[in-house]
Amino acid sequence: MNVEGDFRYVDPGGFDECLRFLEYLDECEGNWNDAFLNWVNVAERRKKEYTASPNGDWRPWNLVKKQKGFAARSSLFKRGGPLACELAKHPVVLNINDWIFCHGGLLPHHVEYGIERMNREVSMWMKCPSEDNDNETDIPFIATRGYDSVVWSRMYSQDAAERTRRALMLSSIIAEQTLKSVGAKGMVVGHTPQIHGVNCKCDGKVWCVDVGMSYGVLYSRPEVLEIVNDRPRVLKKRRDSYDEMEVLDYL
């Protein structure tokens, strides 16, 4: 969405960070690798400094500030932009050993289209400047658009209470067919916030790991799905202690 210039779900702080990062990039004399790799070490301090300054004001009437933030984010995420090119290095569908990882969910028609083909086309689209109107660099619809695309599908992750019994059975069958077609044992997806934390659906075939940690979503505590020797387990902090970890094992 960001690469397309669709910022509907961006928290105001996301625009602020883009402004701060571009300032830091200037301090690094335009050395992208230095700025990008070291940003994690300086981001929090700069956020505090920026909030305390007169510029760190996101009141509704601060239109100039909003325009600058929008322009900063656009320059970083636009097709062919530096952050778009960083994202282009990562696949839309990742296969590690016997597990599939994707944002929304992998479906049979995605497999038929070709996972490597989708990854290649999405990467090419993000790296190619938007001024290039070549048909070969059009946005790959099957991967990024529509309710049944790889990044938008909720077939596996939707809450069971919101679905019929038939729909639940169908999603489990489709998950099994999809995994069998790629020789995988399980799938990990995000996209749909899970109110009750990381959990498995589709008879244990699909793990839903989006717990809504973002401040703009549920602001929930972090959770991790650990997979060792094909055995998944959920790691999360206990509510009453930051020093202990709660571990949930799943066979």
N, C-alpha and C positions, 0 to 999 in steps of 0.2 A: 504493500500500500504506500509506504513512504517513497519507494522508487518511482511509483506512478504519480507522486505529488499529492496523495490523498492523506491528509493529516487529521482526519476527523477524530481519531482516537488518541491523539497525542496530548499528553498532559502538558500544561504550561511549562512545567519544569524541564520537559524535553526540549523545548525551544531555547530555554535559558542555557542548557548544557551545550547546545550547538554553538551558541554565541561565545561561551567561555572557551570551548575547544578551539574555535577559529582564532581567538586571541592567543591561546597557547601555541597554536601552530605557527603564528607569526613570530612568537618569541623563539621558537625552534628554527627560525629562518626558513620556514617552508619545508623542513625535512619531515615528510609524512611518517616514515617508519619510526623515527624518534618520538614524535608527538603521539602517535597512535599507541605505541607499545608502552609509553610511560604515563599515559593519561590516567590509568587506574591508580597510580601512586599520588597524583596531585589533584584529582577531581574533587574529592571531599573537601579539602582545604580551600580550593578555589570557590566551591559552592558557598561556603560560609562567608568568605570574603565578599563574594558577589551579592549575597543576601543583605549584608550590612551596608552596601553601597547604595547611593541614590538610584543607580541603574537597575538594581534588583527589585523592581516594582512591577507587578503584573496586574495592577488595577485595571478595570474595564476601559477606562478612558486613556490609558497609556498606549495610544495607537502606534506611535513611532516605535516603541519597544516591541510591540507585536509584529510590526512589519519587519524589523531587523531580525527577530527570531525566526520568522517565516522564511526570510531570504537566506539566513544562515543554514537552516535545515534543508532547504531546497538545494543549495549549492553542494551540500555534502551527499545527499541521497539521490539526486537526479541521475538518470541513466548516464553512465560514463563518469559520474562523480566519484570521489575517492571512497566514500563509504559504500556506495553501490558496487564498486569494484571489489571491495573487501567481502561483501555479502556474496558476490558472484563466485568466490572461491569455495563456497559451501554448497553441497548438493541439496536439492529439495527433498529427495528420498535417500536416506543413508542406510546401507546394509553393513552391519558389523556381526561377523560370525553368523549365528542363526537368528538374528534379531533385525527387524526393520524399524527405522525411526523416521517419522515425518510429522508435519504440523497438524494436519486435519485427519488424514487417514488414507491409506492406499486401498484402491478398489480394483476389481478385475479388469476394467477397461483401461486403467492406468498401466497395468502390467502388459496388456496387449499392445498399447501404444509404444511401450518401451521405457524403462526407468532411466537408462543411460541417455536416451534421446531427450527425455524431459529435462534431466539435469543439465544437459548440454545446451538445450534451447533457452532455458531460463537464465543460465549463466551468460550466454551470448547476448540475450536481451538486456540484461542489467549492465553489461560492460559497454554496449554500443550506445553512443550518444543519441539522444532523442531526435536530433536533426536528421539522422539517417532513416529514411523511409523505406528501406529495402524490406520486402515481404519476409525475408528470412530472419529478420530481427523483430517481427511482431511479437507481442506478448503471447506466450504459450497458454492458450485458454484452458486446456485440459489440466494444466498444473496449477494455475493461479486464479482462475475465474469460475464462477458458477458454484451452486450448492454442492455439487458432486466432484469438485476439483480436489487436488491433493491438499491444498492449504485451507480450503473452506468446508470440507465435509465434516459433518457431525454424526454420521451414521453410527459410529462406534462409541462416541463420547457423551451423547445426550443422556440426561438423567432418565433412569428407568421409569420413574413416576410419570414422566411426560410422554411415555410411549405405550403402544398397545402390546399385548403379549405376542401377537404375530410379528410386529416390527422388531421386537427383541430377538425372536427366533431367526428372523431373516438376516439380521445384522450378524448374528453368530455364524450362520451358514456362509455368508459372504466373506467374513473374516477367515474362516477355515479354508475356503476355496482360494482366497487371495494368498494366504501364507503358503499353502501347498504349491501354488503355481510358481513361487519364487524360492521354494525350499527353505522356508523360515519357520521357526517355532513360535515366535511371538512378535507383537508389534507395540511400539510405544508412540503415543500421540499426545498432543496438547490441545490448543485452540479453545476448548470448552472448560471454563473454570469448574473445578470439582469442589463443591461446598464442604464435603466431608473428607477432603484430602485425597492423596494418591490412592487409586483403587484399580482393580481389574474388572473387565467386563467381557462379554462374549465368551462365557465359559472359560475364563482365564487366558484367553488368547490375546487380548488387547489391554494394555496398561494405559491409563489416563493420568497424566502427570501435571497438568496445569492446575495448580492450587490457588492461582490468583494472587501471587506475592506482590504484584505491582501496587503501589500506593493508589493508583487510579482505578483499580479493580476491586479486590477484596482485602488487600493489605494483610494477607495471612502469613503465618509463620512458614519458613522454608521447609521443604521436604525433599528427600532424595530417593530415587529408585536405584538401588544397587543390584547389579546382576553379576553374579560370580558362578562360573560353571553352570550357566543356564538356570540358576536358581535366583529369582528376584526377591528382594526384601525392601521394605520402606524404612528409611531413616528420618527421624524428625525430633526436634527438641521437645522435651517435656514442657507442659504449660507452666509448671511451678518451678522449673529449674533450667538455667542456661548452661549448666555444667554436665548434665546427663543427657544421654541420647535414648530415645525410645525406639526400639527396633521391632518391627512387625515382620515375621517370616511368613512366606507363602510357599506352599509346596507346588 
